[in-house]
Amino acid sequence: MPGATERFVARALSQTLANPDPKNLNTQQLLLLRISSIGNAEWGRKGYTEAIGWFEKGLAVAMKFERPQELQREIDDFKQRIAACKKAIAK
């Protein structure tokens, strides 16, 4: 039986991906927010490796957007979170 995190991930991603529009800034920002939320949940339970995976997925989505400069804040945030996770792992 899936745990709470897995159920949250499945529900959040299915809602966002039900009607994806890769050229729509708002859709991409919503997707990135959900990915970030999942990464943050992993961070909160000290699942740094898992959090890195989610933050890297978010970074990849943002970088593939046809106008990545419009997502620069999100790109910078994902990079900072990845660095913070790596620092936490190295402790």
C-alpha positions in Angstrom: 0.0 0.0 0.0 1.5 3.4 -1.0 2.5 5.8 1.7 1.2 9.3 2.2 4.1 10.8 0.2 3.5 8.5 -2.8 -0.2 9.3 -2.8 0.5 13.0 -2.6 3.0 12.7 -5.5 0.6 10.8 -7.6 -2.3 13.1 -7.0 -0.3 16.3 -7.5 1.3 15.2 -10.7 -1.8 13.7 -12.2 -3.7 17.0 -11.5 -1.0 19.0 -13.2 -0.4 16.7 -16.1 -4.0 16.0 -16.9 -3.9 18.7 -19.6 -0.3 19.9 -20.0 0.5 22.8 -22.1 4.3 23.0 -22.4 4.1 26.5 -24.0 1.9 28.0 -21.3 3.9 29.9 -18.6 1.2 29.5 -16.0 0.9 25.7 -16.5 4.7 25.3 -16.3 4.8 27.4 -13.1 2.1 25.3 -11.6 4.0 22.1 -12.5 7.2 23.5 -11.0 5.4 24.5 -7.8 4.2 21.0 -7.4 7.6 19.5 -8.1 9.1 21.9 -5.7 6.6 21.0 -3.0 7.4 17.3 -3.4 11.1 18.1 -3.1 10.5 20.2 0.0 8.5 17.4 1.5 11.5 15.1 1.0 13.8 17.7 2.4 11.6 18.0 5.5 12.0 14.2 6.2 15.7 14.5 5.5 15.4 12.6 2.2 18.1 14.7 0.6 18.9 12.4 -2.2 15.2 12.1 -3.1 14.8 15.9 -2.8 17.7 16.4 -5.2 15.9 14.1 -7.7 12.8 16.2 -7.6 14.7 19.5 -7.7 16.6 18.3 -10.7 13.4 17.3 -12.4 12.0 20.8 -11.8 15.2 22.4 -13.1 15.0 20.2 -16.3 11.4 21.2 -16.9 12.2 24.9 -16.4 15.3 24.8 -18.7 13.3 23.0 -21.5 10.6 25.8 -21.5 10.7 27.7 -24.7 11.3 30.9 -22.8 13.4 29.8 -19.9 14.3 33.4 -19.0 10.7 33.8 -17.8 11.4 31.0 -15.3 14.7 32.3 -14.1 13.5 32.7 -10.5 12.5 29.1 -10.4 15.7 28.0 -12.1 17.8 29.8 -9.5 15.6 28.4 -6.7 16.0 24.8 -7.9 19.8 25.3 -8.2 20.0 26.7 -4.6 17.9 23.8 -3.3 20.1 21.2 -5.0 23.2 22.8 -3.5 21.6 22.9 -0.1 20.7 19.2 -0.3 24.3 18.3 -1.4 25.6 20.3 1.5 23.3 18.5 3.9 24.4 15.1 2.6 28.1 16.1 3.0 27.7 16.8 6.7 
